[in-house]
């Protein structure tokens, strides 16, 4: 296949355009992953590996290798010892427990549940009488708790809340949820009302409090989330005490009130959790105050700061952002946690706007930036995800700061929650994942069976079985930003679907067994970056469907001499025995043969160089 068309992008997605905020919130709601049974050949094996390998690896690190569980046991008086680790380490255990809870929803295992119950006993035992729970201070200088805004006390508390809700939803057991509520009540009593002020150094508690409000119905948790959001940018953070040029108010998103934010600054993961918290509060409170800021921030992030992989945060010095279009490849930070944060935030934006461009970013970040964070074997992890490697950057079994392994452990089993959404009279198909689900539309339940070989092929067959025949509703299929042509049929007949904000709308009367065949052409695309991205001048990237590709030295022995031209011819082939089964791309350039693999799969074989943006000779 010869490919001639070049796609001009701005930081990988210039085709996206800005839109203003809307007054109507919650245009659609995601369908919970517990309602989606994944059956396809791409994600289902990864979920199996997660349950059998990744989850166990993270729990083993917390329980046997690093002292994270021991810290709680010591604080509970169950064993002798002292604090081991870093002040934010409690959060890694909470995230691992959240991942275990999600896994239990679709893969019930008595031994995993028993193991989690044992850990919960230690956590509950470590809680102080007033509700406080943080092993670093409990086992250290307890009198200094709540004296330093950067010490992640609320960050750890937020992850405790998320883990507790997940385990309650998975098992119906409320012991950890009661612990989380008691700590949330302690924080509320300290900082939720009156003249006491607190600016969390690492955002997370805000979105967790909204989750706690949704499951308990207690309005004070929602109000507390709002208060913490409003604390930012009021000059109350104590960041100047650090006396360091990097760790300043911009780093903490504390420079202006959040509703006035114009552009993104500082630490990338903190920013993603902040924006997600702003969106979650807006949704729960039906408050549009933050939407204009979220629109501005989205334009700034996606159009000027995002890598083609969906990764964000170009700088190691602040684990975050510098200036627009500063997107170096070898030194790209692109923390795995930040890519997961992009998925979370963009799903919320899609919920507000019903616009497919947000789901496009969900897909880009999920299949590339986030998925690269874990090895195919499931037991090794990337913290940093560069787009060029000289051969010395490799995944590790764990990190001193282990937010990324535990983040991946909770993210992977939740991916089913990004496939579908629902609104009053429509089903939204956001991702193309072989799956079965039952979704409420109007006053009835609709069973869906999606069959596809995505992301290797663009053909999707959706079988629709409504509870009652003869009811009318819409199914809205995302038209991906990478898709240039497609066909769509209903029961074998061509269907002319209206395009509404990037969704093909099939609005009709449905009967049991109706089938929608949606076939998206998936050619190889040669991608040109915006000229303002200096690192990519004279280079091109290769993308096919949602996947960004790269070259590795193991496949291309003359790695440093690889180059593409306008005359390069591309072909694809599925290699079942390579990297768990991947569609590779071969680029034939005269006598030179170049092999590309999906970016997420790099560094799973022998060490060697890797590159996404390849030299291009015009």
Buried (B, 14 or more C-beta within 10 A) or exposed (E): EEBEEBBEBBBBBBBBEEEEBBEEBEBBBBBBBBBBBBBBEBBBBBBEBBBBBBBBBBBBBBBEEBBBBBBBBBBBEBEEEEBBBBBBBBBBBBBBBBBBBBBBBBBEBEEBBEBBBEBBBBBBBBBBEEBBBBBBBBBBEEEEBBEBBBBBBBBBBBBBBBBBBBBBBBBEBEBBBBBBBBBBBBBBEBBBEEEEBBBBBBBBBBBBBBBBBBBBEBEBBBBBBBBBBBBBBEEEBBBEEEEEEBBBBBBBBBBBBBBEBEBBBBBBBBBBBBBBBBBBBBBBBEBBBBBBBBBBBBBBBBBBBBBBBBBBBBBEEBBBBBEBBBBBBEBBBBBBBBBBBBBBBBBBBBBBBBBBBBBBBBBBBBBBBBBBBBBBEBBBBBBBBBBBBEBEBEBBEBBEBBBBBBBBBBBBBBBBBBBBBBBEEBBBBBBBBBBBBBBBBBEEEBBBBBBBBBBBBBBBBBBBBBBEEEBEBBBBBBBBBBBEEBEBBBEEEEBEBEEBBBBBBBBBEBBEEBBBBBBBEBBBBBBBBBEBBEBBEEBBBBBBBBBBBBBBBBBBEEBEEBBBBEEBEBEBEEEEEBBBBBBBBBBBBEEBEBBBBBBBBBBBBEBBBBBBBBBBEE
